[in-house]
Amino acid sequence: LEEINNYSTMAGVIARTEQFDIIHSHDWLTYPAGIHAKQVTGKPLVIHVHATDFDRSRGNVNPTVFGIELDGMHHADHIITVSDLTRRTVIEKYHQDPRKVTTVHNAVDPIPNVEQFVKTPRKEKLVTFLGRITMQKGPEYFVEAAAKVLQRTKNVRFVMAGSGDKMQEMIDLVAERGIADKMHFTGFLKGKQVTQMLADSDVYMMPSVSEPFGISPLEAMQVGTPSIISKQSGCAEILDHAIKTDYWDIDAMADAIYAIVEYPSIYETLSREGRNEVNQITWDKAGLKVRKIYDSVVN
C-alpha cells in the first residue's frame, strides 16, 4: 500500500510535466495514480479491470482493496472490463452505471515459430493444469476429475504445472485418491517450457472458480491442444471450440477428458478448429475497441 501511494505521488509529478489526452489505469494497484493524475490535469480517466477482489478472494473481499477499486471506478470516466462476467461484477458489486462499463475481451500474442512446438511421441495421453495452484483456479476439481477418469482408463497421465498456496493440499489429495503414480507436479514453468508443456498435452484444463478472462486456453489452442474450460471464465464467452463445463461439475469434466483421449476424431476436430478460431482473436481488434472508447471520452 505504501508503494501504491508512492506510485500515485510519482504519477502526479509526471502528469504535470507530460503532454497527453487520456489517463489509462490497469487494475487497483494503479487506480490511485490515475485519480491523482486526473485531479492534477483534469484529463479523462479510463480504468481497465482485469480482475476484482471478488475473483481473487472467492467473495471474501479485502476491504482496503475493495475501497481502492471502488474509488477508482467512481473517479473513472469509463471502465473497460476483460469479459462480460467481470462487467456484471463491476455493475452489481460496485454499483456502477452500465453505460459507463464496456467489455473488451483479451486476445493472445501469436507464438513465434509455433511450428517448432510439437508433441513428444509417447503411448500415454497427457492432461494438464497450468497456473497458480490457488483457490481461484480450482485445482481440487482437476484432481477429482483425474481420479474419475483413471477409474475408466489407465492410459492417461495428469500434470499440475505451477505453484501456489494450495500445492501441498493438492499433493495430499492426490495421495488420498490413490493416483500419485499418475499425477505429476512440475512446479513453476516459464517461457518456452510453458509452450512445450501445452504442446505435449493432449488436453488442457482450466477449472477456474472465477476467471475474469483466462489467456492460457488460447495459448493451448494455438499449439493445437484441445481445451476444457469452466463456464465461469471470461474466455468462455468468445471460444466456440473449447469444451465448457461448470467448475464444480467433475463428472462433466471427466467425461470430456475421456472423450478427447479415447476418440481421435474428437481430439482432431477440437485441435484443428480450436487453432483456426484462436488465430482470429487478435490484439489489433481489441485495440480498435479501446481506441473507440478513448474517442468517446475525449470528445
LINNORLIN-V989895 format. One record per backbone hydrogen bond with DSSP energy under -1.0 kcal/mol. NH is the residue of the N-H (numbers start at 1). CO is the residue of the C=O. E is the energy in kcal/mol with one decimal. If there is no record, write none. Layout:
# LINNORLIN-V989895
nh->{NH/NH}
co->{CO/CO}
e->{E/E}
This chain:
# LINNORLIN-V989895
nh->{5/6/7/8/9/10/11/12/13/14/15/16/17/18/23/25/27/30/34/35/36/37/38/39/40/41/42/46/47/48/49/56/57/59/60/61/66/67/68/69/70/71/72/73/74/75/76/77/78/79/80/81/82/87/88/89/90/91/92/93/96/100/101/102/104/108/114/116/117/118/125/127/128/129/131/133/134/137/138/141/142/143/144/145/146/147/148/149/150/152/153/157/158/159/160/161/162/166/167/170/171/172/173/174/175/176/177/179/182/184/186/193/195/196/197/198/199/200/202/203/204/205/206/209/210/211/219/220/221/222/224/225/228/229/230/231/234/235/237/238/239/243/245/249/250/253/254/255/256/257/258/259/260/261/262/263/267/268/269/270/271/272/273/274/275/276/277/278/279/280/281/282/286/287/288/289/290/291/292/293/294/295/296/297/298/299}
co->{1/2/3/4/5/6/7/8/9/10/11/12/14/14/44/46/48/27/30/31/32/33/34/35/36/37/38/23/78/25/80/52/53/54/57/59/62/63/64/65/66/67/68/69/70/71/72/45/45/100/47/102/49/83/84/85/86/87/88/89/90/97/98/79/81/281/111/113/114/116/155/157/203/159/161/163/132/134/135/138/138/139/140/141/142/143/144/145/146/149/149/125/182/127/184/129/187/133/164/166/167/168/169/170/171/172/173/174/179/158/160/190/191/192/193/194/195/196/126/126/226/128/228/136/136/232/215/216/217/218/221/220/204/243/206/245/211/213/234/235/235/227/229/246/248/249/250/251/252/253/254/255/256/257/258/259/263/264/265/266/267/268/269/270/271/272/273/274/275/277/278/280/282/283/284/285/286/287/288/289/290/291/292/293/294/295}
e->{-1.9/-2.4/-2.7/-2.0/-2.1/-2.3/-2.4/-1.7/-1.6/-2.7/-2.8/-1.2/-1.0/-2.1/-2.5/-2.6/-2.4/-2.0/-2.3/-2.7/-2.4/-2.4/-2.0/-2.5/-2.1/-1.9/-3.4/-3.3/-2.2/-3.1/-3.6/-1.7/-1.9/-1.1/-1.5/-1.5/-2.9/-2.2/-1.9/-2.7/-2.8/-2.3/-2.3/-2.2/-2.4/-2.0/-1.2/-3.2/-1.4/-2.9/-3.2/-2.5/-1.4/-2.1/-2.6/-1.5/-2.5/-2.3/-3.1/-2.8/-1.0/-2.2/-1.3/-2.7/-2.8/-1.1/-1.0/-2.1/-1.6/-1.1/-2.2/-2.5/-2.5/-2.8/-2.4/-1.6/-1.8/-1.0/-1.2/-1.0/-1.0/-1.9/-2.3/-2.2/-2.3/-2.2/-1.6/-2.3/-2.5/-1.7/-1.9/-2.9/-3.1/-2.7/-3.2/-3.3/-1.5/-2.5/-1.7/-2.1/-2.4/-2.4/-2.1/-2.6/-1.9/-2.4/-2.2/-2.1/-2.0/-2.7/-1.2/-1.8/-1.4/-2.8/-2.3/-2.4/-2.4/-2.3/-3.1/-1.6/-2.7/-2.8/-2.8/-2.2/-1.2/-2.3/-1.7/-2.3/-2.5/-1.6/-1.6/-2.4/-2.8/-3.1/-1.7/-2.5/-2.4/-2.1/-1.9/-1.4/-1.3/-2.4/-2.1/-1.6/-1.7/-2.1/-2.5/-2.5/-2.2/-2.7/-2.7/-2.5/-2.1/-2.5/-2.0/-2.0/-1.9/-3.0/-2.1/-2.4/-2.5/-2.6/-2.8/-2.0/-1.7/-2.1/-2.5/-2.5/-1.6/-1.6/-1.2/-1.1/-1.3/-3.1/-2.0/-1.4/-2.0/-2.5/-1.8/-1.6/-2.4/-2.5/-1.7/-1.7/-1.9/-2.0}
